[in-house]
Amino acid sequence: MSCDIVLGGQWGDEGKAKIIDFLSKDYDIICRFQGGANAGHTVVAGGKKFVFHLIPSGILYPGKICVLGNGLVIDLSSLTDEIKYLESQNISFSDRLKISTLAHVVLPYHILLDKARENKSSNKIGTTHRGIGPAYTDKFLRCGIRIADLLNPDKLEEKIKESIYEKKVLFQNAYSGQSIPEPSVVCETILKLFEPLKKYAIHTPYFLNTSIRQNKSVLMEGAQGAGLDIDFGSYPYVTSSNTTCGGAVTGSGVGLKNFSNIIGVFKAYITRVGGGRLPTALEENNMKVLREAGGEYGATTGRPRNCGWFDGVQAKYAVIINSLTQIALTKIDIFDQYKKIYFCRAYKIKGKETSEFPSSIEDFTNADPVYMEFDGWESPIAGITDYKKLPDTAKKYLDFIQEYTGCPVGIVSTGPGREDTLLCS
């Protein structure tokens, strides 16, 4: 058996958790490969809503093993809260959860630093204040703390002291003398949080690759979306990890030869939170209507999302950089009452039309969308699970997305529930 990947094709919030939940029944292992507790993945199953931040969405299926890969930065407090939440819902997982010993840990001073930087900046990125960026910064500065360090705590306080030294100076000089916890306090706090989690820690590259050799199937779960990738997104308004398919390799330790299908999840429209431009954003009144219809509020922060028409330029770029084999399109039912639907087929930048996603943030900021108009279906399609029963106008919209992006639409979500899903083949 091989591995498949599910990742976000836009700027996050595309409905990945629902698609992962829908697909998880056919896999043995679900592995989250990047990001942290800044991601909010919402699943509706059995009429109940579940929100996950670190644990893979497949945890709701009995018997499925869920892995937090080495590419994550893990807030142990958030993970503890999530585990307590699952326990309160009577979901048994004690023998199904694995945490990579290579994963880095979000420490209390990362969260303080995240908040201080964002509050002081005149060019706000719109972070979730979860300490994700500073934790990844320490990883690449080679002074981060990993799960493996918590399993060998003799030198942990010394490592934290080394990591915290420069940050103390930074806080004193750049952030108005804000205090930062002492290394001994951080060490004690983290070890106390880790004690009940210790039993889940394993060297996941060995586990995953051994499982693959034993013909186990693996689904890789991405967080955020392609537009937020640290290399390929609308930099600097991006997250701090590789949200694209390459992150599945570096964030799990599973080699390229094992991967088969790469599924990109897109909404029938597009949304974005935090800093950074949304070229196809609707004017305020229409945005509010779409936001309310789609429930477009952040699962992690509750922030209202900016909403716009489907951005074909960005979508085609996401297909290219991820080598997508299939598109999963969500929330198409939100357009049930729309008479007209618009699709961005190009940007106009400095008077010239282009279908390429710009590398310059200045060009991206000044890009004007060039639209195509489609007739809406003006009839309810919520809950339809047979492609043949979709209105012809809805099929035409799907067909054009396939034609424009060069990638087949294989899955369509027609509602929030697990069962509100259809396969196009």
N, C-alpha and C positions, 0 to 999 in steps of 0.2 A: 504494500500500500504506500501511497505517497502523501505529501503534505499539500494543503491548499491554504490560501491566504484570503482573508477578508479585511479590507481597509477602507477608510473614508476617501471619497473622490473629490470632495469640495473643501470647505473650511470647518469641518467637524459638524457634529449634530445631524448627520445624514440619516440616522436610524440604523447604525451598524449593529447595535445590540439586538434589535429585533431580527435582523437577517442572520446573525450568528446564532441566536436562540433557535430560529427556524431550521438552520442547517445542522446544529450540534447533535441532533438525534442520530445522524449518520457517521459520527466520528467518535473515536475512543478517547482522544485527548484534545483539549482546547488550551492553547498557550497564548497568553498576552505577551507582546514582545517589546513594547516601549511605552513611554509616558509615565504618569503617576496619578495621584488622586485628583489632579486637575481635570481628568476626564470623567464624564458622567454618562453611563450607559443604561438606558431605560428599557425594561422588558415588561410586556403585559402578558401574563400567562394565567389561565384559569380565572380571568376577570380581575386579577390582582396586579398591581404595578410594583415592580422591583427596580431599584436603582443601584447600580454597581459603580464603583470608582476604581478599584484595583483588581478584584476577583473577576475572572472571565465570566461572560454572560452564560456560558454553558453549564454553570453550576446548578441550575434548576433541574437538569436532567439527572435522575438517579444513575449512578454507575459511571458517569463521565468524570475523568480526571482533569483537573484544572491547574494550570501551571502559571506562576508569575515568573516570567523569564528574566534573564540577566540584563536585558535592556531597560528594565524599569528602574525608577527611583521610588523607593517604598517608604511611605510615612507609616510607621508602625502604629501610631495612635489611630489613624484613619482605618488601617487594616483591622485593628482590634474592634473598632466600632462596626465595621462591615461584618465581621465574623459574629459578633453579638446580634446583629440584625438578622443574619441568616438563622441563628439559633432560635431567635424569637419567632421566626416563621416556620419552625420545626423542619428545617432543611438539614439533612444529615450530610456531612462533608468531611469528617475528620480523617477518613482514609483516602480522600479524593483531592486534597489540596497540597500542592508542592510549591515551595519558594526557592528560587535560585540562590545559592550561596554567593554567586557572583554579582547579584543585584546590589546597587548602591542604596544607602539609607538617607532619607530626608531627616535632617536634624533640626532641633528647635531654632538654631541660629540661621538656618537657611530660610525659614519662614520669616524671621525678623528682617533679614537682609532683603528678601523679595519685596516685602511691604515698604521698607525704607527707600529702596531704589525707585520703585514705582511712584511713591508719593513725592519724591524729590524731583523726578524727571519732568522736563518740559515737553517731552515727546513720548507720552505714555503708550506702552504696548498693550495694556489691558490685561495684565496677568491675573490669575485667580488668587494670588497671594498664598499659594500652597508650597512655596519653596522649591519649585521644580527647576527653574533656571539656575539658581545658586547650587543646587545639588549636582546638576549636570556639569556646572562650571568646576566644582571640586573634583568631579570624576576626571575631567580632562586636564586639570592642574595636577593630577595624581596625588591629591591629598584627601580624597573621599573615603568614607567609611562604608565597607561592604558587609553583607550578612555574614560572610566568613569571618570578619573581624569580631563579630559578636559571639561567635562560637569559640573564639580563642581570646577571651577578654583580658588576659594578663597585661597586654600592652595597649589596651583600648584607650585608657585615659591619656596615655602618652601621645597616641595618634590624634586624638581629639584636640589635645593641647596644641599640637603642631598645626592642625588645620584651623584652629580658632585664632591663632596669634595675629595674623594679618587682618582678620575681620575685626578684632578689637580696635586696632589702629584705625581702620576704615570708619568704624562707628564713631570713634572719638573725634575724628577730624572732618568727616564728610556728613555725618548724620546727627549732628547736634549733641554729641556725647551720649547717645542712647546706650543704655547698659546691655550687656550680653551675658548669658549664663556662664558660670565657671565650668571648666572642663569636667571637674569631679561631679558636678550636678548633672551635666548632660550625660555623662557616662552612667551614673546611677539610674537616671530616668529611662534611658534607652535599654539598658540591661533588664530593668524591671518589666518594660513593655515586651521585650523579646522572649522572656522566660516561657510564657505559654505558647509562643509561636515557634519555639525551637524545634519541636517535633516535625514541623512541615519542611524544614530546610534540607535541601539535597543539591547535589552537583548536577543541575538539570541538563547540560549538554549530553552527559552520559545516559541519563534517563530517557531523553527524547530520542536519541539515535539508536539506543538499544531497542526501544519500543518500535521504531520504524523497521528495524531488522526483523522484528518479531511480527511484522505485517499489521501493526497497529496503525490506524489512520489519525492524522493530526491536523487540526484546524488552527491556523495562526490568526490571532485577533489583534488588529491595530486600534490605536486611539487617535483622536483628533482627525485630521484629513490632509490630503495631498497639498492643499493650498497653505498649510501651516508647517510644512516640512522645513527643517532648518536650512537645507541646501536649495530646495526647489520651490519653496513657497514665496510669498510676497514679503521677503525680508526687508526690514527687521521685524515686521508684524507677524511673527511666527512663533511656534513653540520651540523647545530646546532639544528636540530629538528628531530622528528620521522616521517620519510617519509613512513613508513610501515603502515599496516592497523590499528594498535593500535592508531596511530596519528589521525585517523578519528574520534575515540571515544573521546579522550581527547581534540581534536581541534575543536569539535562541540557541545559537550554536549548531543549527541544522544547515547543512550545505545545500547549495543551489540545485544539485542534481536530484534532490528529493522533492522539488516543488513541481506541481502540475498546473492547477487552476489558480488564477489571481482575480478575485472578484472585487470590483470597486462599487461602493455604495454611494448613490446620489439621490438627492431629493428631486422631485419633479419641478421644484423651484430651488432657490438657494438661500442660505442664511449665514450670518456671521455675527460673532460677539467680540467684544474687546476692541482694541485699536485696529487700524487698517481699513482700507476702503473696500466697499462692495460696489463694483461698477454698475450692476443692474438694479441697484436699490430702488424700491418704489417710493413714490412721494408719500408723505407721512400718513394721510388718511387711509390710502390703500394698503400701506404697510401694516397699519393697525388691524385692518380687517383680516389680512392674511395671517398675521401673527396670532390673532385670537382663534382663527379657524384651525390653525396648525398647532396651537399650544406651544408657540415658539418662545420658551423661556428656559434658560440654562438649567440643566439637571444638577450641576455643581453649585452654581452661584445664584440661580434664580433671575439672572439678568435677562432683560428682554433682548431677543435677537433681531438684528436688522434683516429684513427680508427683501428678496428681489426675484426677478425672472431667471429662468435657467440660463446659465452662462456657458455657452457652447465652446467658447475659446478656452476657458479654464478647464472644462471637461475633457476636451481633446488633448490638452497638455497632460492632464492626469492619466489619461489612457496611455500616452506615449511613455511617460517616465516610470510607469508601473508595469508596462507590458500587460495591461489588463486583458484577460480572456473573456470577461463577462461583466455586464453592468447589472446591478440590482437597483431598481428604481423604487423609491418609497414615497409615500404621501401623495400619490396621484389622485386619491379621492378628495383631497382638499380643493381641487379644481372643479368639483362637481357642479357648482353653480356659476362658473365663469363662462361668459359668452365669448370672450376672446382671451387667448393665451399668447404670450410673446416669448421668443427665443432669441438670445444674443448670438448672432452668427459671426460677428467680427467686432473689433475695436477700431475706433478712429483716433489716431494719435498724431498730433501736429499736422492735421489735415489729411493724413494718409490712412487708408484702410489696411488692417492686418488681421490675420487669423492666428498669429503667434502670440503666446503669452509673454509679455515683456519682462526682461531681466532687471531693468531699472525701476526702482520704486517711484521715481519722478514720472517716468512714462506711464506706469501703471496708475498712478494717482490722477493723471490727466487723460486717461483713456475713456472715451465716450462709447457706449454700446450701440451697435447697429443691429436692429431687430428684424426678425421675420414674424409674421402674424399667422396664428392658427385659430381655427374655429374651436370653441369649447364644446363639450358634450351636453352640458346643461341637464344632466340626469344623474341619479345616484349610482355610483359604481362601488360604494363601500361594501366590503365583504365579498365581492365577486372573486371566485377562485378558479374560474375557467376562462382562459384567454379568449375563446370564441365568443363569449358573452359580453366582452367589452364593446362599447360603442365604436363605430368606425372612426369617429374623429379622435378618440383616445388612441386607437391603433395607429392612426396616421402620425400622431405626436410621437409615439414610441418608435415607429419606423424611421422618423426623421432623426431622432437622437442616435439610433444605430448607424444610419447613413452618414451623419455628420461626424461622429466620433470615430467611426470605423470599428466599433466594438458592439457585439450583440447584446441586446437587453434580454437577459435570461430569467430574471426574477422580478416580479412586480408586487409591491405591497399595496393593498387596497384598504387598509385599516390598521389599527394599533395592535390587534390581537395576533397571537401566533398563527391562528387559523386563517387570518385575512391575508393570504399570500397565494400567488399563482405563479406557475412556471410557464414560460412562453414556448417551450419546445413541444 
